[in-house]
Amino acid sequence: MNNILNTSIVYTGVNDKTIDLFEGQYMVPNGVSYNSYVILDDKITVLDTVDARASEEWFANLESALKSRKPDYLVVSHLEPDHSANIRRFMEKYPNTYIVSNAKTFAFLPQFFENMDIEGKTIVVKEGDILQTGRHSLKFFMAPMVHWPEVMMTYDETDKVLFSADAFGKFGALDADEDWVCEARRYYFNIVGKYGVQVQAVLKKLGTLEVQTICPLHGPVLSDNLEYYIGKYQLWSSYEPEDKGVLIAYASMHGNTAKAARKMKEFLEEKGIKTAITDLARDDMAQAVGNAFRYDRLILASPTYDAGIMTYMESFLYSLKHKNYQKRTVALIENGTWAPLAAKKMKEALEGMKDIEVLERVVTIRTEIKEKNLEEMRELAKELEE
């Protein structure tokens, strides 16, 4: 990616295809991008650094963009290390630069860079403050808990560009051939999903702006059909279902619960219901969480294990609760040879979530599927259809 808008705003980010787990937990088979931008003006502004994994390439990109000039400002939008790792090194290389950020950022900064001497080299901004760099006017908006407390966004009033920090980002390197919405959804619900109220507050602020381009800290620059991307964030942050359909999430010890889950999928599809299925032991847990939020209905299927449920199902339910899962209809399938308890335990986990309707009908399998169970699953499919 070269100039993102015109000759005065330059992309200086880096693709990282060597990383296997983002934040040490989310699989990124197509890598990730660490985005950074430079605004060339009377005063030059750099917006964010990159992860330590990409330092050398980033500094080379930066020098190419600067063309022997020196930066005047470094705007720090977010202190997470994948964006802030090179602040100290940047200040050593360009000691006359001013760091521009908010009070929370400067309070946290010594935790990341002990004994970094920036006295007299800071500009503290608050909500609505404007930094003039010449032709460009940069206005700052605080975005606390989207998804750290110090996060802020920068709006270039001149070219109508929003530098949105982690918001509107996605997994995947910039040359990854993949649909934006799938990886953006997985990214949003697993990283930002807990903070829907805070995202809504930021969207309300952004609604007052004329935005022509969105520049996130991960993923592609967005400049076409912005209503689509903003609409997805409006939907996701309100916890409303994105699609009518059912996700079947199952854990299975010896394959019998898996057979029941696949049979349930058949019954639903016979009724024309859009259905997805995930094996919680083998599939990407982050994708399962994203799909649970995507659809308006969910089926949980688990055997009883140590008088509870399987670990993978426990982890899935913990993740849903942690990410504020709500406003959905849930059905339960359990398996047990002598004392089936999985449905009871799954229902207890769901009781801690908001606006969840758990269907009364529970399919209880005694080891292997019987004809009785098939009839119960057909009835369950009928209830989910209604």
FIGUTI-378527 format. One line per 2 residues: number of its first residue (from 0); their letters; for each residue x, y, z of N, C-alpha, C. Coordinates in pm, whole numbers, plus 50000, padded with zeros to 5 digits. Each point is the difference from the previous one (the first is absolute). Layout:
<nodes>
NUM	a	X Y Z X Y Z X Y Z ~ ...
</nodes>
This chain:
<nodes>
0	mn	50086 49880 50000 49914 50120 50000 50089 50124 50000 ~ 49969 50094 49911 50076 50125 49994 49919 50111 50065
2	ni	49998 50117 49937 49923 50111 50055 49855 49958 50015 ~ 49941 50028 50116 49867 49951 50026 49892 50095 49951
4	ln	50033 50126 49985 49898 50097 49961 50056 50097 49898 ~ 50110 50060 50032 50067 50093 49910 50146 50006 50041
6	ts	50075 50086 49938 50144 50002 50027 50034 50048 50140 ~ 49902 50052 50075 50033 50050 50134 49977 49898 50111
8	iv	49931 49890 49970 49981 49896 50101 50056 49869 49946 ~ 50098 49946 50069 50074 49884 49950 49986 49884 50099
10	yt	49977 49883 49946 49996 49878 50082 50142 49949 50022 ~ 50035 49974 50126 50135 49951 50031 49996 49871 50082
12	gv	49887 49931 49998 49985 49879 50080 50073 49880 49943 ~ 49983 49886 50069 50075 49879 49968 49908 49879 50011
14	nd	50015 49906 49908 49934 49869 50010 50088 49905 50081 ~ 49938 49925 50089 50072 49899 50078 49939 49864 49968
16	kt	50073 49919 49923 49952 49867 49965 50072 49891 50079 ~ 50081 50042 50097 50071 49903 50082 49924 49969 50130
18	id	49902 50083 50034 49928 49984 50126 49897 49886 49987 ~ 49990 49918 50105 49901 49892 49997 49880 50031 50090
20	lf	50023 50068 50113 49893 50033 50093 50001 50150 50029 ~ 49890 50067 49971 49986 50142 50032 49959 50011 50147
22	eg	50064 50090 50073 49980 50014 50144 50023 49868 50073 ~ 50080 49912 49941 50034 49874 50064 49885 49901 50006
24	qy	49888 50026 49926 49887 49908 50012 49915 49985 49874 ~ 50002 50096 49908 49913 49993 49883 50080 49958 49877
26	mv	49957 49891 49937 50071 49949 49883 49988 50098 49884 ~ 50111 50028 49936 50002 50091 49885 50075 49932 49885
28	pn	49936 49904 49934 50068 49926 49893 50046 50087 49885 ~ 49936 50115 49981 50041 50094 49894 50074 50120 50054
30	gv	50054 49986 50122 50080 50106 50058 49916 50118 50048 ~ 50066 50113 50013 49933 50122 50047 50081 50120 49950
32	sy	49935 50113 49988 50074 50122 49965 50007 50091 50122 ~ 50113 50068 50015 50015 50105 50100 50003 50131 49921
34	ns	49896 50079 50013 49989 50119 49917 50056 50125 50068 ~ 50064 50080 49919 50057 50127 50044 49987 50096 49882
36	yv	49987 50128 50033 49973 50099 49895 50084 50125 50025 ~ 50031 50070 49892 50073 50126 50008 49921 50107 49925
38	il	49980 50113 50066 49938 50116 49934 50110 50101 49971 ~ 50025 50022 49872 50104 50093 49956 49939 50139 49986
40	dd	50053 50095 50076 49945 50135 50002 50114 50093 50043 ~ 49966 50124 50033 50103 50090 50053 50066 49935 50121
42	ki	49918 49941 50084 50046 49917 50112 49963 49856 49967 ~ 50093 49908 50014 49977 49861 49963 49951 49920 50121
44	tv	49893 49924 49980 49941 49920 50107 50008 49852 49966 ~ 50051 49922 50093 49999 49853 49990 49890 49950 50093
46	ld	49916 49913 49950 49893 49945 50083 50030 49854 50030 ~ 50051 49976 50120 50027 49869 50057 50121 49930 49941
48	tv	50062 49919 50084 50112 49916 49957 49944 49859 49977 ~ 50083 49898 50002 49955 49864 49972 50061 49903 50102
50	da	49965 49874 49986 50049 49896 50089 50152 49982 49984 ~ 50063 49955 50107 50146 49980 49998 50041 49898 49894
52	ra	49909 49909 49964 50030 49901 49898 50026 50064 49864 ~ 49952 50123 49982 50007 50063 49868 50079 50130 50001
54	se	50084 50020 50100 50068 50129 50018 50083 50043 49879 ~ 50084 49912 49951 50094 50040 49895 49927 50042 49873
56	ew	49901 49921 49961 49925 50034 49879 49923 50131 50018 ~ 49947 50020 50122 49925 50124 50024 50089 50122 49990
58	fa	50117 49995 50062 50091 50115 49993 50043 50027 49855 ~ 50018 49895 49922 50035 50019 49859 49884 50068 49926
60	nl	49877 49955 50028 49883 50063 49937 49988 50146 50041 ~ 50028 50025 50126 49989 50136 50053 50101 50092 49933
62	es	50124 49955 49989 50103 50082 49936 49966 50027 49854 ~ 49943 49901 49933 49960 50018 49861 49890 50106 49987
64	al	49907 49999 50093 49891 50098 49997 50048 50141 50034 ~ 50095 50009 50095 50047 50130 50045 50090 50069 49898
66	ks	50069 49923 49920 50088 50055 49895 50097 50104 50059 ~ 50071 49959 50099 50105 50078 50069 49947 50108 50093
68	rk	49866 50020 50006 49945 50094 50098 49990 49932 50136 ~ 49976 50078 50103 49989 49947 50136 49857 50020 50050
70	pd	49947 49903 50074 49864 50016 50052 49995 50101 50113 ~ 49886 50066 50012 49978 50096 50107 49915 49940 50112
72	yl	49906 49913 49963 49907 49943 50099 49988 49849 49982 ~ 49987 49930 50111 49963 49859 50001 49870 49988 50078
74	vv	49891 49969 49931 49871 49980 50066 49991 49855 50046 ~ 49975 49981 50127 49984 49865 50056 49852 49977 50027
76	sh	49940 49916 49917 49856 49972 50012 49971 49894 50104 ~ 50095 49905 50016 49973 49882 50081 50133 49941 50042
78	le	50011 49967 50130 50128 49958 50055 50026 49849 49994 ~ 49909 49923 49949 50025 49856 49991 50128 49978 49919
80	pd	50085 49905 50042 50133 49989 49940 50005 49979 49851 ~ 49894 49946 49938 50005 49984 49855 49994 50134 49928
82	hs	49975 50108 50075 49999 50133 49940 50102 50096 50063 ~ 50046 49966 50118 50084 50096 50073 50144 49955 50020
84	an	50034 49881 49954 50129 49941 50037 50120 50084 49963 ~ 49986 50085 49898 50116 50075 49951 50003 50146 50042
86	ir	49922 50036 50101 49998 50141 50042 50137 50045 50049 ~ 50062 49922 50088 50131 50042 50052 50101 50013 49886
88	rf	50007 49898 49917 50098 50003 49891 49971 50116 49904 ~ 49872 50029 49974 49962 50112 49915 50049 50131 50060
90	me	49982 50019 50131 50041 50124 50065 50152 50014 50005 ~ 50069 49888 50006 50147 50006 49995 50048 50041 49861
92	ky	49929 49952 49899 50037 50031 49862 49959 50142 49961 ~ 49885 50044 50053 49947 50133 49967 49974 50076 50131
94	pn	50104 50044 50068 49986 50056 50135 49926 50133 50007 ~ 49979 50066 49889 49930 50128 50002 49849 49986 49977
96	ty	49954 49876 49998 49858 49974 49979 49923 50017 50130 ~ 49876 50047 49991 49909 50006 50115 49904 49882 49994
98	iv	49984 49931 50112 49900 49894 50010 49865 50065 50032 ~ 49899 49969 49919 49867 50056 50018 49905 49888 50044
100	sn	49944 50015 50119 49902 49902 50045 49925 50057 50120 ~ 49918 49916 50062 49919 50048 50112 50064 49966 50134
102	ak	49942 50050 50107 50058 49987 50134 50015 49854 50042 ~ 49902 49915 49965 50009 49859 50039 50119 49932 49934
104	tf	50024 50033 49874 50115 49943 49929 50129 50035 50072 ~ 50015 50126 50036 50125 50042 50065 50012 49942 50141
106	af	49887 49970 50063 50005 49935 50131 50048 49856 49988 ~ 49961 49933 49891 50039 49860 49979 50139 49985 49938
108	lp	50046 50101 49930 50122 49990 49919 50121 49947 50077 ~ 50025 50045 50126 50117 49948 50072 49994 49850 50027
110	qf	49881 49941 49998 49991 49855 50017 50057 49926 49879 ~ 49996 50065 49885 50050 49940 49877 50146 50039 49975
112	fe	50036 50122 50038 50134 50051 49971 50054 50070 50125 ~ 50060 49923 50086 50053 50054 50125 50119 50091 49970
114	nm	50004 50112 50070 50112 50095 49990 50017 50059 49860 ~ 49894 50008 49923 50007 50067 49871 49981 50150 50023
116	di	50099 50077 49964 49998 50144 50027 49926 50073 49887 ~ 49877 50041 50029 49922 50076 49901 49955 50134 50060
118	eg	50070 50043 50104 49964 50128 50063 50008 50112 49897 ~ 49893 50078 49992 49994 50110 49904 49970 49956 49859
120	kt	49971 49869 49983 49975 49947 49866 49862 49937 49989 ~ 49907 50048 50080 49864 49943 49998 49896 50109 49976
122	iv	49895 49962 49930 49884 50086 49984 49879 49919 50045 ~ 49937 50043 50108 49885 49929 50056 49874 50057 49938
124	vk	49921 49913 49937 49876 50044 49936 49880 49937 50071 ~ 49889 50065 49988 49875 49948 50056 49891 50005 49892
126	eg	49882 49955 50035 49889 49993 49906 49978 50133 49927 ~ 50003 49992 49866 49970 50117 49919 50117 50091 49971
128	di	50117 49975 50060 50117 50084 49973 50043 49984 49854 ~ 50060 50106 49947 50044 50001 49860 50149 50033 49993
130	lq	50070 49924 49917 50142 50024 49972 50012 50045 49856 ~ 50052 50121 49980 50021 50053 49865 50140 49961 49953
132	tg	50008 49939 49883 50131 49962 49948 50035 50077 49873 ~ 49916 50096 49965 50015 50074 49875 49866 49996 49929
134	rh	49993 49926 49892 49872 49985 49929 49902 49913 50077 ~ 50052 49909 50078 49916 49901 50069 49964 50045 50142
136	sl	49875 49972 50037 49953 50023 50138 49963 49864 50058 ~ 50069 49959 50104 49978 49869 50060 49921 50016 50130
138	kf	49882 49940 50004 49912 50011 50116 49996 49866 50071 ~ 50005 50003 50134 50015 49878 50078 49870 49964 50073
140	fm	49969 49871 49996 49881 49947 50067 50042 49884 50090 ~ 49961 50006 50126 50033 49893 50092 49907 49880 49975
142	ap	50057 49880 50006 49923 49877 49978 50032 49899 50110 ~ 49974 50037 50127 50038 49912 50111 49933 49864 49991
144	mv	50079 49896 50027 49957 49860 50000 49959 49950 49862 ~ 50053 50061 49897 49986 49946 49865 50141 49974 49945
146	hw	50077 49913 50061 49955 49913 50109 50088 50012 50125 ~ 50084 50102 50007 50077 50033 50120 49955 50140 50047
148	pe	50028 50035 50125 49947 50128 50051 50064 50125 49940 ~ 50117 49986 49938 50071 50118 49950 49977 50026 49851
150	vm	49920 49916 49935 49985 50007 49854 49940 50134 49957 ~ 50053 50054 49892 49940 50119 49939 50006 49989 49849
152	mt	49913 50074 49934 49997 50005 49854 50036 50140 49954 ~ 50051 50008 49880 50040 50128 49941 49923 50022 49871
154	yd	49938 50116 49989 49924 50034 49879 50067 50115 49928 ~ 50038 49974 49876 50059 50104 49916 49886 50078 49935
156	et	49974 50117 50053 49888 50081 49950 50020 50044 49855 ~ 50123 50009 49958 50030 50049 49866 49962 49899 49892
158	dk	50048 49877 50016 49975 49897 49899 49892 49901 50043 ~ 49932 50026 50113 49888 49917 50047 50043 49855 50024
160	vl	50115 49984 50061 50056 49868 50027 49992 49972 50149 ~ 49947 49884 50037 49995 49958 50139 50106 49894 50025
162	fs	50094 50030 50089 50098 49902 50047 49938 49936 50124 ~ 49949 49877 49983 49902 49943 50093 50057 49906 50106
164	ad	50133 50000 50017 50064 49908 50096 49961 49856 49963 ~ 49966 49915 50099 49969 49861 49969 49863 49981 49938
166	af	49913 50098 50012 49865 49989 49944 50007 49986 49848 ~ 49910 49920 49944 49988 49973 49857 50120 49922 49946
168	gk	50073 49935 50090 50112 49917 49958 49957 49857 49973 ~ 50095 49921 49953 49975 49858 49976 50131 49923 50006
170	fg	49989 49869 50016 50116 49913 49988 50037 49988 49852 ~ 50120 49949 49975 50044 49975 49863 50092 50109 49949
172	al	50108 49958 49933 50089 50095 49934 49924 50070 49887 ~ 50051 50113 49955 49927 50081 49902 49985 49932 49865
174	da	50088 49904 49970 49987 49930 49872 49924 49868 50014 ~ 49938 49976 50117 49923 49878 50019 49872 50005 49917
176	de	49975 49892 49927 49880 49993 49916 49886 49943 50084 ~ 49931 50086 50072 49894 49955 50089 49896 50109 50015
178	dw	49880 49957 50035 49888 50091 50017 50022 50087 50124 ~ 49981 50130 49986 50022 50091 50114 49912 49961 50118
180	vc	49872 49976 49976 49905 49988 50110 50029 49879 50089 ~ 50043 49888 49943 50024 49880 50081 50112 50022 50101
182	ea	50112 50053 49953 50113 50021 50091 49980 50123 50087 ~ 49925 50098 49952 49970 50117 50083 49904 49962 50112
184	rr	49905 49911 49972 49908 49954 50103 50075 49920 50108 ~ 50084 49909 49956 50078 49919 50095 50088 50090 50086
186	yy	50060 50099 49936 50084 50098 50070 49917 50081 50098 ~ 49886 50053 49955 49920 50088 50085 49951 49928 50125
188	fn	49932 49887 49984 49935 49939 50116 50100 49943 50099 ~ 50116 49957 49954 50097 49943 50092 50088 50105 50066
190	iv	50016 50115 49938 50088 50103 50057 49921 50116 50060 ~ 49898 50044 49929 49927 50119 50044 49859 49966 50051
192	gk	49954 49878 49973 49861 49964 50021 49942 50029 50137 ~ 50081 49989 50102 49952 50025 50136 49952 50144 50018
194	yg	50051 50091 49918 49981 50143 50024 49901 50064 49902 ~ 49888 49934 49978 49901 50052 49907 49948 50137 50036
196	vq	49977 50025 50128 49950 50131 50045 50099 50110 49965 ~ 50127 49972 50023 50104 50099 49970 50013 50022 49849
198	vq	49986 49894 49922 50006 50015 49854 49883 50085 49952 ~ 49882 49977 50056 49883 50081 49963 50024 50148 50030
200	av	50064 50029 50113 50028 50139 50036 50093 50065 49899 ~ 50101 49925 49954 50092 50054 49900 49930 50019 49866
202	lk	49918 49904 49962 49927 50013 49873 49910 50123 50000 ~ 49944 50032 50116 49917 50120 50011 50083 50125 49973
204	kl	50122 50002 50052 50089 50113 49972 50031 50008 49850 ~ 50033 49884 49943 50039 49998 49858 49885 50039 49909
206	gt	49878 49981 50048 49883 50036 49921 49992 50148 49969 ~ 50073 50080 50074 50000 50146 49977 50105 50041 49897
208	le	50081 49905 49953 50111 50032 49912 49969 49958 49856 ~ 50061 50070 49907 49998 49958 49860 50126 49917 49976
210	vq	49984 49869 49993 50115 49910 49984 50000 49943 49859 ~ 50111 50018 49930 50013 49946 49865 50096 49880 49995
212	ti	50086 49990 50101 50098 49890 50006 50021 49961 50145 ~ 50007 49869 50025 50031 49949 50134 50132 49926 49994
214	cp	50092 50041 50087 50133 49940 50006 50017 49928 50133 ~ 49977 49870 50007 50014 49926 50125 50146 49958 50025
216	lh	50025 49948 50118 50135 49954 50034 50027 49857 49955 ~ 49898 49929 49957 50017 49868 49939 49906 49992 49880
218	gp	50043 49932 49895 49911 49978 49887 50003 50114 49900 ~ 49918 49989 49895 50006 50097 49890 49941 50136 50034
220	vl	50049 50101 49931 49939 50133 50004 49864 49989 49930 ~ 49899 50060 50060 49863 49990 49948 49959 50135 49942
222	sd	49963 49999 49872 49962 50126 49938 49875 49990 49914 ~ 49955 49879 49971 49878 49981 49921 49891 49939 50088
224	nl	49877 50042 49978 49886 49941 50070 50018 50001 50151 ~ 50038 50114 50055 50025 50008 50144 49874 49970 50081
226	ey	49882 50025 49942 49876 49970 50072 49994 49853 50037 ~ 50054 49914 49915 50000 49856 50025 50083 49968 50124
228	yi	50122 50051 50007 50090 49969 50111 49948 50061 50130 ~ 49957 50124 49994 49946 50064 50120 49872 49930 50044
230	gk	49920 49956 49904 49878 49927 50032 50028 49870 50072 ~ 50107 49930 49958 50037 49876 50070 50037 50030 50145
232	yq	50075 50107 50022 50037 50035 50138 49879 50042 50082 ~ 49905 50068 49937 49876 50035 50070 49928 49873 50043
234	lw	49992 49904 49910 49930 49875 50028 50073 49918 50105 ~ 50129 49979 49979 50078 49917 50092 50002 50058 50141
236	ss	50017 50131 50011 50012 50061 50133 49866 50008 50072 ~ 49890 49981 49927 49868 49997 50064 49960 49857 50036
238	ye	50084 49903 49962 49979 49857 50030 49878 49942 49928 ~ 49953 50069 49897 49891 49944 49921 50056 49894 49904
240	pe	49921 49894 49971 50047 49898 49905 50026 50060 49862 ~ 50100 49949 49936 50034 50046 49866 49921 49923 49893
242	dk	49978 49870 50025 49929 49914 49905 49898 49913 50073 ~ 49893 49967 49928 49907 49899 50048 50061 49863 49975
244	gv	50021 49923 50104 50060 49869 49982 50037 49939 50133 ~ 50057 49880 49993 50034 49925 50120 50146 49957 49995
246	li	50071 50023 50108 50133 49941 50018 49985 49880 50092 ~ 50051 49886 49958 50006 49881 50086 50143 49988 50049
248	ay	50020 50016 50129 50133 49989 50061 50002 49875 50087 ~ 50092 49909 49969 49999 49874 50074 50139 49960 50048
250	as	49999 49920 50105 50118 49929 50048 49961 49854 50008 ~ 50092 49909 49965 49965 49859 49994 50118 49915 50044
252	mh	49973 49901 50086 50107 49914 50050 50032 49885 49904 ~ 49898 49924 49963 50020 49881 49919 49924 50004 49868
254	gn	49950 50118 49964 49937 50018 49870 49849 49996 50000 ~ 49937 49956 50110 49855 49990 50001 49932 50136 50004
256	ta	50053 50093 50080 49943 50135 50003 50024 50071 49868 ~ 50114 49973 49938 50029 50058 49868 49898 49951 49897
258	ka	49965 49871 50006 49898 49946 49907 49868 50071 50021 ~ 49965 50023 50126 49874 50070 50030 50002 50142 49945
260	ar	50114 50067 50014 50012 50138 49950 49984 50004 49848 ~ 50063 49906 49931 49990 49997 49854 49857 49965 49955
262	km	49935 49908 50074 49861 49966 49967 49910 50121 50023 ~ 50025 50075 50106 49922 50120 50028 50016 50101 49886
264	ke	50119 50009 49947 50024 50090 49887 49916 49959 49880 ~ 49990 49870 49975 49917 49952 49890 49855 50042 50017
266	fl	49948 49981 50121 49860 50032 50025 49971 50148 49981 ~ 50094 50084 50044 49982 50145 49985 50005 50040 49853
268	ee	50095 49944 49927 50015 50036 49858 49882 49951 49918 ~ 49939 49889 50041 49879 49953 49933 49888 50105 50009
270	kg	50003 50079 50104 49900 50105 50019 50043 50133 49937 ~ 50113 49997 49931 50048 50121 49933 50067 50099 50093
272	ik	50041 49954 50118 50065 50089 50098 50151 50002 49973 ~ 50055 50117 49987 50145 50015 49983 50070 49947 50125
274	ta	50094 49908 49983 50060 49931 50115 50151 49989 49984 ~ 50071 50030 50107 50144 49979 50007 50027 49905 50116
276	it	50111 49927 49992 50033 49904 50105 50147 50011 50033 ~ 50034 49985 50128 50140 50010 50040 50033 49896 50107
278	dl	50112 49933 49980 50054 49906 50096 50092 50079 50093 ~ 49956 50021 50123 50073 50088 50091 50138 49949 50036
280	ar	50024 49870 49983 50132 49944 50031 50099 50021 49887 ~ 49951 50015 49879 50089 50004 49883 49998 50132 49925
282	dd	49888 50068 50000 49989 50122 49923 50050 50121 50079 ~ 50020 50108 49930 50048 50124 50062 49895 50055 50096
284	ma	50034 50009 50128 49905 50047 50101 49957 50144 49972 ~ 50091 50082 49953 49965 50139 49970 49898 50008 49888
286	qa	50011 49910 49901 49902 49996 49892 49865 49955 50053 ~ 50002 49903 50092 49875 49954 50061 49931 50113 50076
288	vg	50075 50078 50073 49943 50114 50073 49940 50100 49902 ~ 50074 50031 49893 49949 50094 49901 49870 49952 49937
290	na	49993 49871 49969 49879 49945 49939 49883 49995 50098 ~ 50029 49982 50128 49892 50002 50100 49933 50137 50001
292	fr	50079 50105 49985 49943 50136 49994 49936 50027 49863 ~ 50047 49933 49899 49948 50024 49865 49853 49956 49988
294	yd	49968 49882 50055 49867 49943 49981 49909 50028 50119 ~ 49869 49992 49974 49903 50031 50105 49964 49881 50087
296	rl	50043 49879 49960 49971 49881 50077 50127 49915 50017 ~ 50003 49926 50110 50118 49920 50035 49955 49867 50059
298	il	50064 49892 49957 49981 49869 50062 50131 49959 50064 ~ 49994 49964 50128 50116 49950 50072 49983 49850 50021
300	as	50100 49923 49963 49994 49855 50016 50126 49950 50069 ~ 49982 49933 50113 50117 49952 50076 49966 49873 50077
302	pt	50096 49910 50012 49982 49889 50093 50025 50047 50143 ~ 49951 49922 50093 50033 50025 50141 50142 49951 50025
304	yd	50077 50079 50073 50141 49965 50024 50035 50041 50143 ~ 50037 49903 50082 50031 50027 50142 49887 50079 50066
306	ag	49878 49956 49977 49880 50062 50056 49984 50145 49954 ~ 50059 50032 49888 49987 50134 49943 49996 49992 49849
308	im	50071 50088 49933 50007 49999 49854 50145 49996 49957 ~ 50022 49969 49875 50138 49991 49951 50069 50135 50005
310	ty	50130 49996 50016 50079 50122 50015 49981 50096 49884 ~ 49991 49947 49877 49985 50087 49884 49868 50076 50005
312	me	49894 49932 50046 49872 50069 50013 50006 50103 50112 ~ 50067 49966 50108 50018 50097 50110 50071 50124 49951
314	sf	50106 49981 49922 50077 50113 49948 49915 50087 49907 ~ 49920 49934 49918 49913 50072 49907 49898 50084 50076
316	ly	49935 49941 50098 49900 50073 50079 50064 50112 50080 ~ 50121 49978 50052 50072 50106 50071 50028 50117 49906
318	sl	50043 49968 49877 50031 50105 49903 49875 50079 49964 ~ 49888 49930 49980 49876 50070 49967 49959 50096 50112
320	kh	50007 49952 50122 49963 50086 50113 50095 50120 50009 ~ 50128 49973 49983 50102 50105 50011 49981 50107 49892
322	kn	49950 49959 49884 49981 50095 49889 49858 50056 49994 ~ 49921 49979 50106 49866 50060 50012 49898 49940 49904
324	yq	50005 49869 49981 49902 49933 49915 49860 50024 50054 ~ 49907 50035 49910 49865 50036 50042 49904 50001 49882
326	kr	49871 50014 50032 49894 50017 49900 49992 49883 49902 ~ 50012 49876 50050 49997 49883 49913 49909 49891 50058
328	tv	49961 49907 49914 49925 49882 50040 50094 49880 49997 ~ 49999 49920 50107 50095 49889 50013 49924 49870 50028
330	al	50042 49893 49933 49947 49866 50024 50113 49909 50046 ~ 49964 49896 50076 50101 49915 50064 49984 49853 49961
332	ie	50113 49938 49970 50007 49855 49978 50107 49947 50095 ~ 49965 49897 50078 50097 49943 50094 50013 49849 49975
334	ng	50111 49947 50047 50024 49856 49991 50053 49953 50135 ~ 49962 49879 50038 50049 49943 50126 49958 49856 50013
336	tw	50091 49917 50045 49971 49858 50010 49922 49966 50127 ~ 50039 50059 50115 49930 49966 50123 49937 50118 50074
338	ap	50056 50121 49984 49943 50115 50072 50019 50126 49916 ~ 49916 50019 49897 50016 50118 49914 49980 50130 50079
340	la	50103 50085 49998 49993 50128 50071 50042 50117 49912 ~ 50039 49970 49876 50056 50106 49916 49901 50113 49975
342	ak	49873 49966 49975 49901 50105 49972 49984 50091 50121 ~ 49994 49941 50116 49986 50079 50124 50118 50096 50015
344	km	50121 49952 49975 50119 50083 50016 50007 50110 49892 ~ 49961 49965 49878 50002 50101 49894 49895 50108 50027
346	ke	49885 49958 50049 49894 50096 50032 50045 50093 50113 ~ 50068 49947 50098 50052 50083 50109 50096 50105 49947
348	al	50084 49961 49904 50095 50096 49942 49926 50109 49923 ~ 49894 49962 49931 49924 50097 49921 49921 50097 50087
350	eg	49965 49958 50121 49922 50086 50088 50075 50128 50038 ~ 50130 49998 49987 50078 50120 50029 50008 50097 49884
352	mk	49930 49969 49889 50004 50085 49882 49867 50072 49982 ~ 50004 50114 49935 49883 50088 49989 49910 49962 49882
354	di	49867 50000 50025 49900 49982 49895 50024 49874 49918 ~ 50028 49890 50068 50015 49871 49934 49875 49916 50027
356	ev	49935 49957 49894 49885 49909 50014 50049 49857 49978 ~ 49990 49917 50103 50038 49859 49989 49873 49918 49981
358	le	49993 49928 49890 49881 49920 49973 49984 49889 50105 ~ 49876 49977 50040 49974 49898 50102 50033 49860 49950
360	rv	49974 49974 49875 50027 49867 49946 50151 49972 50000 ~ 50041 49894 50067 50139 49957 50003 50008 49859 49941
362	vt	50090 49979 49908 50022 49866 49945 50106 49931 50085 ~ 49961 49892 50065 50092 49924 50085 50030 49866 49934
364	ir	50125 49981 49964 50044 49877 49935 50066 49911 50104 ~ 49964 49875 49999 50064 49902 50090 50101 49922 49918
366	te	50120 50053 49996 50116 49942 49930 49988 50014 49848 ~ 49909 49927 49936 49985 50007 49856 49860 50050 49963
368	ik	49990 50059 49880 49871 50053 49955 49900 49886 49980 ~ 49881 50018 50056 49889 49906 49979 49894 50068 49914
370	ek	49905 49920 49953 49892 50056 49918 49926 50109 50077 ~ 49983 49979 50129 49935 50099 50086 50073 50135 49991
372	nl	50133 49995 50000 50079 50123 49992 49982 50070 49866 ~ 49990 49922 49893 49980 50059 49868 49868 50075 49994
374	ee	49897 49942 50059 49871 50068 50005 50008 50129 50082 ~ 50073 49992 50111 50017 50119 50085 50076 50110 49925
376	mr	50099 49961 49921 50077 50098 49925 49917 50062 49888 ~ 49913 49920 49938 49909 50056 49900 49907 50104 50063
378	el	49951 49968 50121 49914 50094 50070 50077 50125 50040 ~ 50125 49981 50039 50083 50115 50037 50024 50089 49878
380	ak	50024 49938 49884 50018 50077 49876 49875 50082 49969 ~ 49883 49939 50026 49874 50068 49975 49986 50122 50092
382	el	50038 49983 50127 49992 50113 50094 50097 50110 49960 ~ 50118 49964 49957 50099 50101 49959 49954 50072 49873
384	ee	49930 49928 49912 49947 50062 49880 49895 50106 50037 ~ 49920 49969 50101 49894 50092 50041 50054 50121 50074
</nodes>
